[in-house]
Amino acid sequence: MKRVVAMVTTLLAVGVLAVASPASESGASAAMEEAPTGLYPEHSQFADLEAMALVTGTILTEFHEAPMLAEMVAAGTLPPVDERVPSQPLVVVRTEIGSYGGTLRTAHEGTVTGLVLTVGKFMEEFALSWNPELTETGPNILRGVDVSADATEFTFHMREGMKWSDGEPYNADDYIFMYEADASNPELRPSGLGQLKIGGEMGVPTKIDDYTVKWTFPSPFGYWPMILAQTWQVVALPEHYLSQFHPDYAAKADLDSRIKEEGYEDWVTLWSSKKTWVINENPDMPSIRSWLVLTDGMAPVNRMVRNPYYWKIDLAGNQLPYIDEIESVLVEREAMKLKVIAGEIDYITGELLDLWSAETYALLKEYEEQGNFTVRTSRGAVINIGSINLNLTHADPFYRELFNQKDFRVALSVGIDREEINEVVFRGSAIPAQVGPTYKDEGWSDTYMVYTEYDPDEANRLLDGLGLQWNGDRSARLRPDGQPIKLVALVESWRIGAVEMTEMYAQTWKDLGLDVTVKPMVPGGQNPERDEGRYEIIVGKSYGGSATAPIIDDDELVPYAGGYWAVSNAWAAWVISGGEEGEAPPAELQADVERLWEIVNEFQPEPDAGVREGMLQEVYDINLNHLWTIGGMNQNPDLTFNPYNNNLRNVVGKTYAWQAHVPGAWFYAQ
């Protein structure tokens, strides 16, 4: 069996952090000061006290708590901290042992997206976690996971004594409940839970004991530990609370009465309102997060207070979080920037401040001293913004034949002045590139810059070679029927710089004799035209992939299980159905299309990370060879930025995954 606790056995084995302790000189601090500093000293953790003792030689024998909780213990309204923290808590390692107290000020925008960004991403907990390089998974909710040699069995090791925020046990029964009541319930999920499926079938959990659960899958699922480190779906649900809203657990009369009293249509809508999930925040549902939300997440002022049963501690045995409360005010996005500049926000995600916008980044940097904050950058997803897809199965035979000519796609690519676009739209922060890995990460090469240098002469040569004749005054290229070529480019207006980029595309394409009308669309507005094949050009984004969301999970570079593919939905339907549906690609392309679908199906079962990396590279190579998707600009992955109040300590600097921040370890300097 292989134990997935890489952050203990790998990251911390090669070096851990020297810790300063302003609050007290504990034995833990002294032991850590003798240890060498690792590559990422600001992000380390131990799976439990045993792992900590193995590296540091320090054995913690008692836990400590915030003064506000100590007062509740003294008053008899809360059990002692030793009864609230699990016997083997997760130990968070940061640069300092913090001090308790304070209210963190942030903001939200009153939308589902804002809820996800301010509550979900800030406090969500996953079964496992990533190391900073996103190369290995390690402990989080779980102490570890044993993986069978054939990657069909995964044994979860939970934390004995871990509790929900209301003090009820968090144990194996809650995982079984999650599966039986939710994931496999046909009324809630007719197709099952995707994060539990391999080869179209879900894995099944078995309770071994109160703190051990074994999941068995019908076929190898080597990628599953990575899924466990990034999804809120495969996390236990509180049976003691949610069972009262489920017909398999509650008495029918009681459930019917509750549905009627609360005004719901049926038990499914009642259940959805009571379960905290990605688009719903129910303050009454017990959680295991560091702070507890007291409102629905979209109120004018959202208050979050510390969870007295939180299961993470620091090296000195202090229960996290350090900060008492979080206060999030409802603010429009533009006003958020002003509040940051005024020093009225202590932290906010850059995704609410125009993420990847060099202009917003420069604005915030200008006012750092005035607002007493620092803008810190971290590594984000790889987005190729302004990527171009043509309708390769267009109903018009002329356009179909033209769009399927690689020379035409190359002409469009070299007919774009990306350097000018970079300066005008991105203030020089991006880089011309075809779709692929980020230009700052392993796997990048100059190969991904092929056909990105502006060369109108070459573009014209290629178009001439395709037989596209000019009209008399050389203002337009003509179709065989003598009519000028007129195309429409659909573009989602909300994407940063997308409309401006497309307008600049159209301007330089016009110089090539191609008349392209830009049609901005609301989010998702192009989908009906795409699905029905009623388009010429779609300009959007292509995700370059990352460990947390590889390109296999998207429909941009590979056919997707639902029958979608940015390259061609018709080709996707053809390959997925084995030729029974959709439309066959040209004969010379069919082998590559079939190989992409093979990779989609081989990726998740494969247990070897190196082999999976090879599969991803093959996907890039196939797409780049055909240039089915024309790349625009590779956004700077370091422009994932967040402003932090200068008094906040233990803030993680560069890290790929927002899951790695552990805000519970933040504290305010005295």
C-alpha positions as CSV (number, residue, x, y, z in Angstrom):
1,M,0.0,0.0,0.0
2,K,1.1,3.5,-0.8
3,R,0.4,6.2,1.8
4,V,-0.5,9.6,0.3
5,V,1.1,11.9,2.9
6,A,3.7,13.5,0.6
7,M,4.0,16.8,2.5
8,V,5.3,14.9,5.4
9,T,7.5,12.3,3.8
10,T,8.9,14.5,1.1
11,L,8.6,18.2,1.7
12,L,9.3,18.2,5.3
13,A,11.9,15.5,5.2
14,V,14.2,17.6,3.1
15,G,13.9,20.8,5.2
16,V,11.5,22.6,7.5
17,L,11.1,26.1,8.7
18,A,13.0,27.9,11.4
19,V,10.3,29.4,13.6
20,A,10.2,32.6,15.6
21,S,7.8,32.7,18.5
22,P,6.8,36.2,19.6
23,A,4.3,34.8,22.0
24,S,6.4,32.3,23.9
25,E,9.6,30.4,23.5
26,S,8.2,27.0,23.3
27,G,10.0,23.7,23.0
28,A,8.5,23.3,19.6
29,S,10.0,26.6,18.4
30,A,13.4,25.9,19.8
31,A,13.5,22.5,18.1
32,M,12.4,24.0,14.7
33,E,15.1,26.7,14.9
34,E,17.7,24.0,14.6
35,A,16.2,22.5,11.5
36,P,17.3,23.5,8.0
37,T,15.1,25.8,5.9
38,G,13.2,24.2,3.1
39,L,12.6,25.5,-0.4
40,Y,9.2,26.8,0.6
41,P,9.7,27.7,4.3
42,E,6.4,29.6,4.5
43,H,4.3,26.6,3.5
44,S,4.8,23.4,5.5
45,Q,2.7,21.1,7.6
46,F,2.7,17.9,9.5
47,A,-0.1,15.3,9.0
48,D,-0.3,14.8,12.8
49,L,1.6,15.0,16.1
50,E,3.5,11.7,15.3
51,A,4.8,13.2,12.0
52,M,5.8,16.4,13.8
53,A,7.7,14.4,16.5
54,L,9.4,12.3,13.9
55,V,11.0,15.4,12.3
56,T,11.4,17.8,15.3
57,G,11.8,15.5,18.2
58,T,9.1,17.5,20.0
59,I,6.1,15.8,21.5
60,L,3.2,18.1,22.3
61,T,1.3,17.1,25.4
62,E,-1.2,20.0,25.7
63,F,-3.2,22.4,23.5
64,H,-4.0,26.1,24.0
65,E,-6.9,28.2,22.9
66,A,-8.1,31.7,22.2
67,P,-9.0,33.9,25.2
68,M,-12.6,34.2,24.0
69,L,-12.9,30.4,24.0
70,A,-11.2,30.0,27.4
71,E,-13.8,32.3,28.8
72,M,-16.5,30.1,27.4
73,V,-14.8,27.0,28.9
74,A,-14.6,28.8,32.3
75,A,-18.3,29.7,32.1
76,G,-19.2,26.0,31.4
77,T,-20.6,26.7,27.9
78,L,-17.8,25.0,26.0
79,P,-15.8,21.8,26.7
80,P,-12.0,22.2,27.4
81,V,-9.8,22.5,24.3
82,D,-8.3,19.0,24.8
83,E,-11.8,17.6,24.2
84,R,-12.4,19.8,21.1
85,V,-9.2,19.2,19.2
86,P,-8.7,15.7,17.7
87,S,-6.0,13.6,19.3
88,Q,-4.0,13.9,16.1
89,P,-4.6,17.4,14.7
90,L,-2.9,18.7,11.6
91,V,0.1,20.9,12.5
92,V,0.6,24.0,10.4
93,V,4.1,25.4,10.1
94,R,4.5,29.1,9.4
95,T,7.2,31.8,10.0
96,E,5.8,32.8,13.4
97,I,3.8,31.5,16.3
98,G,0.9,33.9,16.2
99,S,-1.2,35.7,18.7
100,Y,-5.0,35.6,19.1
101,G,-7.5,38.3,18.3
102,G,-8.7,40.8,15.8
103,T,-11.2,41.1,13.0
104,L,-10.2,40.6,9.3
105,R,-11.9,43.0,7.0
106,T,-12.8,41.9,3.5
107,A,-15.6,42.4,0.9
108,H,-18.0,40.5,-1.4
109,E,-20.2,41.4,-4.3
110,G,-23.5,39.7,-3.4
111,T,-23.4,37.1,-6.2
112,V,-22.8,33.3,-6.3
113,T,-19.4,34.0,-7.8
114,G,-18.6,36.4,-5.0
115,L,-19.7,33.8,-2.4
116,V,-17.4,31.2,-3.9
117,L,-14.5,33.6,-4.0
118,T,-14.9,35.1,-0.6
119,V,-16.2,32.2,1.5
120,G,-15.6,29.1,-0.5
121,K,-12.0,29.7,-1.6
122,F,-11.1,31.5,1.6
123,M,-12.2,28.8,4.0
124,E,-13.0,25.6,2.1
125,E,-11.3,22.4,3.3
126,F,-10.6,19.4,1.1
127,A,-9.8,15.8,2.0
128,L,-6.2,16.2,0.9
129,S,-4.0,19.2,0.1
130,W,-1.3,20.1,-2.4
131,N,2.3,20.9,-1.8
132,P,3.3,24.4,-3.2
133,E,4.6,23.1,-6.4
134,L,1.4,21.1,-7.1
135,T,3.5,18.0,-7.7
136,E,2.2,15.9,-4.8
137,T,-0.8,15.6,-2.5
138,G,-0.6,15.5,1.3
139,P,-2.8,15.5,4.4
140,N,-5.5,17.8,5.3
141,I,-8.9,16.6,6.6
142,L,-7.5,13.1,6.3
143,R,-4.3,12.1,8.0
144,G,-3.5,10.1,5.0
145,V,-4.7,7.7,2.3
146,D,-3.4,4.2,1.5
147,V,-3.5,3.4,-2.2
148,S,-3.5,-0.2,-3.4
149,A,-0.9,-1.2,-6.0
150,D,-3.5,-1.4,-8.7
151,A,-5.1,2.0,-7.7
152,T,-8.5,0.5,-7.2
153,E,-8.7,0.7,-3.4
154,F,-8.2,3.9,-1.3
155,T,-8.2,3.7,2.5
156,F,-9.0,7.0,4.3
157,H,-7.4,7.5,7.7
158,M,-9.4,10.1,9.6
159,R,-8.6,12.1,12.8
160,E,-9.8,10.4,16.0
161,G,-11.8,12.8,18.1
162,M,-12.3,15.3,15.2
163,K,-15.7,17.2,15.6
164,W,-18.1,19.2,13.7
165,S,-18.6,22.9,14.7
166,D,-21.5,21.9,17.0
167,G,-19.3,19.4,18.9
168,E,-20.7,16.2,17.2
169,P,-18.2,13.6,16.1
170,Y,-16.8,13.8,12.6
171,N,-16.2,10.2,11.6
172,A,-16.6,7.4,9.1
173,D,-20.4,7.4,9.4
174,D,-20.5,10.9,7.8
175,Y,-18.6,9.6,4.8
176,I,-21.0,6.7,4.4
177,F,-23.9,9.1,4.7
178,M,-22.4,11.4,2.1
179,Y,-22.3,8.5,-0.4
180,E,-25.7,6.9,0.5
181,A,-27.8,10.0,1.1
182,D,-26.3,12.3,-1.6
183,A,-23.8,10.9,-4.1
184,S,-25.7,7.8,-5.0
185,N,-29.3,9.1,-4.5
186,P,-31.1,9.0,-7.9
187,E,-33.3,11.9,-7.1
188,L,-30.4,14.2,-6.1
189,R,-27.9,12.9,-8.6
190,P,-29.5,10.8,-11.4
191,S,-26.0,10.3,-13.0
192,G,-24.1,9.9,-9.7
193,L,-21.2,12.0,-8.5
194,G,-18.6,12.7,-11.2
195,Q,-15.7,13.0,-8.7
196,L,-16.4,9.4,-7.6
197,K,-16.6,7.9,-11.1
198,I,-14.1,6.1,-13.2
199,G,-15.2,4.4,-16.5
200,G,-18.7,5.6,-15.9
201,E,-19.1,3.8,-12.5
202,M,-18.8,5.2,-9.0
203,G,-16.5,3.9,-6.3
204,V,-18.2,2.5,-3.1
205,P,-17.2,3.2,0.5
206,T,-17.0,0.6,3.2
207,K,-16.7,1.5,6.9
208,I,-13.7,-0.3,8.5
209,D,-14.0,1.4,11.9
210,D,-15.1,4.8,13.3
211,Y,-12.1,6.5,11.7
212,T,-11.3,4.4,8.7
213,V,-13.1,4.2,5.3
214,K,-12.1,2.1,2.3
215,W,-13.2,3.1,-1.2
216,T,-13.3,0.5,-3.9
217,F,-13.5,1.4,-7.6
218,P,-14.3,-0.9,-10.5
219,S,-11.1,0.0,-12.3
220,P,-7.8,1.8,-11.6
221,F,-8.2,5.5,-10.6
222,G,-4.6,6.7,-10.2
223,Y,-5.6,10.4,-10.4
224,W,-8.1,10.2,-7.6
225,P,-5.8,11.6,-4.8
226,M,-5.4,14.7,-7.0
227,I,-9.2,15.0,-7.2
228,L,-9.4,14.7,-3.4
229,A,-7.1,17.7,-3.1
230,Q,-9.3,20.0,-5.1
231,T,-13.0,19.1,-4.7
232,W,-15.5,19.9,-1.9
233,Q,-17.7,17.1,-3.3
234,V,-15.8,14.2,-1.7
235,V,-16.0,15.4,1.9
236,A,-18.2,14.0,4.6
237,L,-21.6,15.4,5.3
238,P,-23.0,15.8,8.9
239,E,-25.5,12.9,9.2
240,H,-26.8,14.2,12.5
241,Y,-28.0,17.4,10.9
242,L,-28.9,16.6,7.3
243,S,-30.6,13.3,8.0
244,Q,-33.7,15.2,9.2
245,F,-34.2,16.5,5.6
246,H,-33.9,13.2,3.8
247,P,-36.7,10.6,3.3
248,D,-34.3,7.6,3.9
249,Y,-33.6,8.8,7.4
250,A,-36.5,11.1,8.6
251,A,-40.0,9.9,9.4
252,K,-42.3,10.7,6.5
253,A,-44.8,12.6,8.5
254,D,-42.1,14.8,10.0
255,L,-40.4,15.4,6.7
256,D,-43.7,16.3,4.9
257,S,-44.6,18.7,7.7
258,R,-41.3,20.4,7.5
259,I,-41.5,20.7,3.7
260,K,-44.9,22.3,4.0
261,E,-44.0,24.6,6.9
262,E,-40.9,26.0,5.1
263,G,-42.6,26.4,1.8
264,Y,-40.6,24.0,-0.4
265,E,-41.9,21.9,-3.3
266,D,-40.4,18.6,-2.2
267,W,-37.6,17.1,-0.1
268,V,-35.0,17.7,-2.9
269,T,-35.5,21.5,-2.8
270,L,-35.5,21.4,1.0
271,W,-32.3,19.4,1.1
272,S,-30.6,21.7,-1.3
273,S,-31.5,24.7,0.8
274,K,-30.1,23.1,4.0
275,K,-26.9,21.7,2.5
276,T,-24.0,24.1,2.4
277,W,-22.4,23.7,-1.1
278,V,-20.8,25.7,-3.8
279,I,-23.8,28.0,-4.4
280,N,-25.5,27.8,-1.0
281,E,-24.4,28.8,2.4
282,N,-26.6,27.6,5.3
283,P,-25.3,29.0,8.6
284,D,-27.2,26.3,10.5
285,M,-25.3,23.4,8.9
286,P,-22.4,22.3,11.0
287,S,-19.0,22.6,9.3
288,I,-15.3,21.9,9.8
289,R,-14.1,25.2,8.5
290,S,-11.9,27.6,10.4
291,W,-14.6,30.2,10.7
292,L,-18.4,29.8,10.8
293,V,-20.6,32.0,8.5
294,L,-23.4,33.6,10.5
295,T,-25.4,34.8,7.4
296,D,-26.3,33.3,4.0
297,G,-23.1,34.6,2.5
298,M,-24.7,37.4,0.5
299,A,-25.9,39.7,3.2
300,P,-24.9,43.4,3.3
301,V,-22.4,42.4,6.0
302,N,-21.3,38.8,6.4
303,R,-19.9,37.9,9.8
304,M,-17.8,34.8,10.3
305,V,-16.6,33.7,13.8
306,R,-14.0,31.2,14.8
307,N,-14.9,27.6,14.9
308,P,-14.2,26.4,18.5
309,Y,-13.7,22.8,17.2
310,Y,-11.2,23.6,14.4
311,W,-8.7,20.7,14.0
312,K,-5.5,22.5,13.0
313,I,-2.9,23.7,15.5
314,D,0.5,25.5,15.3
315,L,3.9,24.2,16.4
316,A,3.3,25.3,20.0
317,G,-0.1,23.5,20.3
318,N,-2.2,26.6,19.8
319,Q,-5.6,25.9,18.2
320,L,-6.2,27.8,15.0
321,P,-7.5,30.2,13.8
322,Y,-5.7,33.1,15.5
323,I,-8.1,35.7,14.2
324,D,-11.4,36.0,16.0
325,E,-13.7,37.1,13.3
326,I,-14.0,38.0,9.6
327,E,-16.3,40.8,8.4
328,S,-17.2,41.0,4.7
329,V,-19.1,44.0,3.4
330,L,-21.2,44.1,0.3
331,V,-19.4,46.3,-2.3
332,E,-19.4,46.7,-6.1
333,R,-16.2,45.5,-7.7
334,E,-14.9,49.0,-8.7
335,A,-15.5,50.2,-5.2
336,M,-13.5,47.3,-3.8
337,K,-10.4,48.8,-5.3
338,L,-11.1,52.2,-3.6
339,K,-11.6,50.5,-0.3
340,V,-8.3,48.6,-0.7
341,I,-6.5,51.9,-1.5
342,A,-8.1,53.6,1.5
343,G,-6.8,50.8,3.8
344,E,-10.3,49.6,4.6
345,I,-9.7,46.0,3.5
346,D,-7.2,43.7,5.1
347,Y,-7.4,41.0,2.4
348,I,-9.3,40.3,-0.8
349,T,-8.8,37.9,-3.6
350,G,-7.6,39.4,-6.8
351,E,-10.3,37.6,-8.7
352,L,-12.7,40.3,-7.4
353,L,-10.3,43.1,-8.5
354,D,-9.7,42.2,-12.2
355,L,-7.4,39.3,-12.0
356,W,-4.5,39.3,-14.5
357,S,-5.1,43.0,-15.1
358,A,-1.7,44.7,-15.2
359,E,-3.5,48.0,-15.0
360,T,-5.3,47.1,-11.7
361,Y,-2.0,45.6,-10.4
362,A,-0.1,48.8,-11.2
363,L,-2.9,50.9,-9.6
364,L,-2.8,48.9,-6.3
365,K,1.1,48.9,-6.3
366,E,1.0,52.8,-6.6
367,Y,-1.1,53.1,-3.4
368,E,0.6,50.4,-1.2
369,E,2.2,52.8,1.2
370,Q,-0.8,55.0,1.5
371,G,-3.2,52.1,2.2
372,N,-0.8,50.2,4.4
373,F,-1.0,47.1,2.3
374,T,1.2,45.0,0.1
375,V,0.2,43.4,-3.2
376,R,1.5,39.8,-3.3
377,T,1.6,37.7,-6.4
378,S,1.2,34.0,-6.6
379,R,1.0,31.5,-9.4
380,G,-2.4,31.1,-11.1
381,A,-4.0,29.1,-13.8
382,V,-2.6,29.3,-17.3
383,I,-5.0,31.1,-19.6
384,N,-4.5,31.8,-23.2
385,I,-6.8,34.7,-23.7
386,G,-8.1,35.6,-27.1
387,S,-7.8,32.1,-28.5
388,I,-9.5,31.5,-31.8
389,N,-11.6,28.6,-33.0
390,L,-13.1,28.3,-36.5
391,N,-16.2,26.3,-37.4
392,L,-14.6,23.3,-39.1
393,T,-18.0,21.8,-40.0
394,H,-19.6,25.0,-41.3
395,A,-22.7,24.5,-43.4
396,D,-21.3,26.6,-46.2
397,P,-19.0,24.2,-48.2
398,F,-16.7,27.1,-49.1
399,Y,-16.1,28.1,-45.5
400,R,-15.8,24.5,-44.4
401,E,-13.1,23.8,-46.9
402,L,-11.3,27.1,-46.2
403,F,-11.4,26.7,-42.4
404,N,-10.0,23.2,-42.6
405,Q,-6.9,24.4,-44.4
406,K,-4.1,24.7,-41.9
407,D,-2.6,27.4,-44.1
408,F,-5.6,29.6,-43.6
409,R,-5.4,29.2,-39.8
410,V,-1.7,30.0,-39.9
411,A,-2.4,33.1,-42.0
412,L,-4.9,34.3,-39.4
413,S,-2.3,33.7,-36.7
414,V,0.6,35.5,-38.3
415,G,-1.9,38.2,-39.4
416,I,-2.3,39.3,-35.7
417,D,-0.1,42.0,-34.2
418,R,0.2,40.4,-30.7
419,E,3.0,42.8,-29.6
420,E,0.7,45.8,-30.1
421,I,-2.1,43.9,-28.4
422,N,0.2,43.2,-25.5
423,E,1.1,46.9,-25.0
424,V,-2.4,48.2,-25.6
425,V,-4.5,45.7,-23.7
426,F,-2.2,44.0,-21.2
427,R,0.3,46.9,-20.6
428,G,3.1,44.5,-21.7
429,S,2.4,41.9,-19.0
430,A,1.5,39.0,-21.3
431,I,3.4,37.1,-24.0
432,P,2.4,36.0,-27.5
433,A,1.8,32.2,-27.5
434,Q,-0.1,29.3,-28.8
435,V,-2.1,27.2,-26.3
436,G,0.2,25.2,-24.0
437,P,1.8,25.4,-20.5
438,T,2.7,28.7,-19.0
439,Y,5.8,30.3,-20.3
440,K,7.2,30.3,-16.7
441,D,6.8,26.6,-15.9
442,E,8.3,23.2,-16.8
443,G,7.2,22.0,-20.2
444,W,7.3,25.4,-21.9
445,S,9.5,25.9,-24.9
446,D,9.7,28.4,-27.7
447,T,7.7,25.9,-29.8
448,Y,4.6,27.4,-28.3
449,M,5.5,30.8,-29.9
450,V,5.3,29.4,-33.5
451,Y,3.1,31.5,-35.8
452,T,2.9,34.3,-33.3
453,E,5.2,36.9,-34.9
454,Y,3.3,39.5,-36.9
455,D,4.1,38.8,-40.5
456,P,1.4,40.3,-42.9
457,D,3.6,39.4,-45.9
458,E,3.6,35.7,-45.0
459,A,-0.1,35.9,-44.3
460,N,-0.9,37.4,-47.7
461,R,1.4,34.8,-49.3
462,L,-0.5,31.9,-47.7
463,L,-3.9,33.4,-48.6
464,D,-2.8,33.9,-52.2
465,G,-1.7,30.2,-52.2
466,L,-5.2,29.2,-51.2
467,G,-6.6,30.9,-54.3
468,L,-8.3,33.7,-52.5
469,Q,-8.4,36.5,-55.1
470,W,-8.6,40.2,-54.4
471,N,-11.3,42.5,-55.8
472,G,-10.3,45.3,-58.1
473,D,-9.1,47.8,-55.6
474,R,-7.6,45.2,-53.3
475,S,-9.9,46.1,-50.5
476,A,-11.4,42.5,-50.0
477,R,-10.7,38.9,-50.9
478,L,-13.4,37.1,-52.8
479,R,-15.3,33.9,-52.6
480,P,-15.5,31.8,-55.8
481,D,-18.9,33.5,-56.5
482,G,-17.2,36.9,-56.5
483,Q,-18.7,38.0,-53.2
484,P,-16.3,39.4,-50.6
485,I,-15.4,37.1,-47.7
486,K,-17.4,38.3,-44.7
487,L,-17.0,36.6,-41.3
488,V,-18.4,37.2,-37.8
489,A,-16.3,36.7,-34.6
490,L,-18.3,35.9,-31.5
491,V,-16.6,37.0,-28.3
492,E,-17.6,37.0,-24.6
493,S,-17.6,40.6,-23.5
494,W,-16.9,39.9,-19.8
495,R,-13.4,38.4,-20.4
496,I,-10.6,40.9,-19.6
497,G,-9.5,42.5,-22.8
498,A,-11.3,39.9,-25.1
499,V,-13.4,42.4,-27.0
500,E,-10.5,44.8,-27.5
501,M,-8.3,42.0,-28.7
502,T,-10.9,40.8,-31.2
503,E,-11.4,44.3,-32.5
504,M,-7.6,44.5,-33.1
505,Y,-7.7,41.1,-34.7
506,A,-10.3,42.3,-37.1
507,Q,-8.3,45.5,-37.9
508,T,-5.2,43.6,-39.0
509,W,-7.3,40.9,-40.8
510,K,-9.0,43.6,-42.8
511,D,-5.6,44.6,-44.1
512,L,-5.4,41.0,-45.4
513,G,-8.7,41.5,-47.2
514,L,-10.8,39.6,-44.6
515,D,-13.9,41.5,-43.4
516,V,-14.6,40.3,-39.8
517,T,-17.4,41.8,-37.8
518,V,-16.9,41.6,-34.0
519,K,-20.1,40.5,-32.1
520,P,-19.7,40.8,-28.3
521,M,-21.8,38.2,-26.3
522,V,-22.9,37.9,-22.7
523,P,-21.4,35.1,-20.8
524,G,-22.4,31.9,-22.5
525,G,-24.2,33.8,-25.2
526,Q,-22.3,32.1,-27.9
527,N,-23.2,28.6,-26.7
528,P,-26.4,28.1,-28.7
529,E,-24.7,29.2,-31.9
530,R,-21.7,27.0,-31.2
531,D,-23.8,24.0,-30.3
532,E,-25.9,24.4,-33.5
533,G,-22.9,25.1,-35.7
534,R,-24.1,28.6,-36.6
535,Y,-20.8,30.5,-36.4
536,E,-17.6,31.3,-38.3
537,I,-15.2,32.3,-35.5
538,I,-15.4,32.1,-31.7
539,V,-12.8,34.1,-29.7
540,G,-12.5,33.1,-26.1
541,K,-9.9,31.5,-23.9
542,S,-8.1,28.2,-23.8
543,Y,-7.0,26.8,-20.5
544,G,-3.4,25.7,-20.6
545,G,-3.9,23.3,-17.7
546,S,-2.4,22.8,-14.3
547,A,-2.1,20.1,-11.7
548,T,-5.3,21.2,-10.0
549,A,-7.2,21.2,-13.3
550,P,-5.5,19.4,-16.2
551,I,-6.6,20.0,-19.7
552,I,-8.1,16.5,-19.7
553,D,-10.9,17.9,-17.5
554,D,-11.8,20.6,-20.0
555,D,-13.5,20.7,-23.4
556,E,-11.0,23.0,-25.1
557,L,-8.1,20.8,-26.3
558,V,-9.8,17.4,-26.0
559,P,-13.2,16.0,-26.7
560,Y,-15.3,16.1,-23.6
561,A,-17.5,13.3,-22.3
562,G,-20.7,15.5,-22.8
563,G,-20.0,15.8,-26.5
564,Y,-18.3,19.2,-26.4
565,W,-15.0,20.3,-27.9
566,A,-14.0,23.8,-28.7
567,V,-12.4,22.5,-31.9
568,S,-15.6,20.8,-33.1
569,N,-18.6,19.5,-31.3
570,A,-19.5,17.4,-34.3
571,W,-16.0,15.7,-34.3
572,A,-16.4,15.1,-30.5
573,A,-19.7,13.4,-31.0
574,W,-18.2,11.3,-33.8
575,V,-15.3,10.0,-31.8
576,I,-17.2,9.5,-28.5
577,S,-19.9,7.5,-30.3
578,G,-17.5,5.4,-32.3
579,G,-18.7,7.0,-35.5
580,E,-22.4,6.5,-34.8
581,E,-23.1,10.2,-34.3
582,G,-21.7,13.6,-35.2
583,E,-19.5,14.1,-38.2
584,A,-16.2,12.4,-39.1
585,P,-13.1,14.6,-39.4
586,P,-11.2,14.5,-42.7
587,A,-9.6,11.1,-43.0
588,E,-6.0,12.4,-42.4
589,L,-7.1,13.8,-39.0
590,Q,-9.1,10.9,-37.6
591,A,-6.2,9.0,-36.0
592,D,-5.2,12.1,-34.0
593,V,-8.8,12.8,-32.9
594,E,-9.1,9.2,-31.8
595,R,-5.9,9.4,-29.9
596,L,-7.1,12.5,-28.0
597,W,-10.2,10.5,-26.9
598,E,-8.0,7.6,-25.9
599,I,-5.9,9.9,-23.7
600,V,-9.1,11.3,-22.1
601,N,-10.0,7.8,-21.1
602,E,-6.5,6.7,-20.1
603,F,-5.5,9.7,-18.0
604,Q,-7.5,9.2,-14.8
605,P,-6.8,5.5,-14.4
606,E,-3.1,5.9,-14.9
607,P,-1.3,5.8,-11.4
608,D,2.1,7.0,-12.7
609,A,2.3,10.9,-12.6
610,G,5.1,10.8,-15.1
611,V,3.0,8.9,-17.6
612,R,0.1,11.3,-17.1
613,E,2.5,14.2,-17.8
614,G,3.5,12.5,-21.1
615,M,-0.2,12.3,-22.0
616,L,-0.7,16.0,-21.4
617,Q,2.3,16.8,-23.6
618,E,0.9,14.6,-26.3
619,V,-2.4,16.6,-26.2
620,Y,-0.4,19.9,-26.6
621,D,1.6,18.4,-29.4
622,I,-1.4,17.2,-31.4
623,N,-3.2,20.5,-31.1
624,L,-0.2,22.6,-31.9
625,N,0.6,20.5,-34.9
626,H,-2.8,21.1,-36.4
627,L,-3.3,24.6,-35.0
628,W,-7.0,23.8,-34.5
629,T,-7.0,26.5,-31.8
630,I,-5.1,29.6,-32.6
631,G,-3.5,31.1,-29.5
632,G,-3.7,34.7,-28.5
633,M,-1.8,35.9,-25.4
634,N,-0.5,33.7,-22.6
635,Q,-1.4,35.7,-19.5
636,N,1.3,36.2,-16.9
637,P,0.7,33.5,-14.3
638,D,2.4,35.6,-11.6
639,L,-0.4,38.2,-12.0
640,T,-2.6,36.3,-9.7
641,F,-2.4,39.0,-7.0
642,N,-4.0,39.7,-3.7
643,P,-3.5,42.7,-1.4
644,Y,-2.8,42.1,2.2
645,N,-2.8,44.6,5.2
646,N,0.8,45.0,6.3
647,N,-0.1,44.1,9.8
648,L,-1.2,40.6,8.7
649,R,1.5,38.0,9.4
650,N,2.1,34.4,8.3
651,V,0.8,35.3,4.9
652,V,2.0,32.9,2.2
653,G,3.8,34.5,-0.7
654,K,4.2,32.7,-4.0
655,T,2.2,29.5,-4.1
656,Y,0.4,27.9,-7.0
657,A,-2.8,26.8,-5.1
658,W,-5.1,29.1,-3.1
659,Q,-5.8,26.0,-1.0
660,A,-2.3,26.4,0.4
661,H,-2.8,29.7,2.2
662,V,-4.4,28.4,5.4
663,P,-5.8,31.8,6.6
664,G,-6.4,30.2,10.0
665,A,-2.6,30.7,10.6
666,W,-2.8,34.5,9.8
667,F,-2.6,36.9,12.7
668,Y,-2.2,40.6,13.4
669,A,1.1,42.0,14.6
670,Q,0.8,43.5,18.0
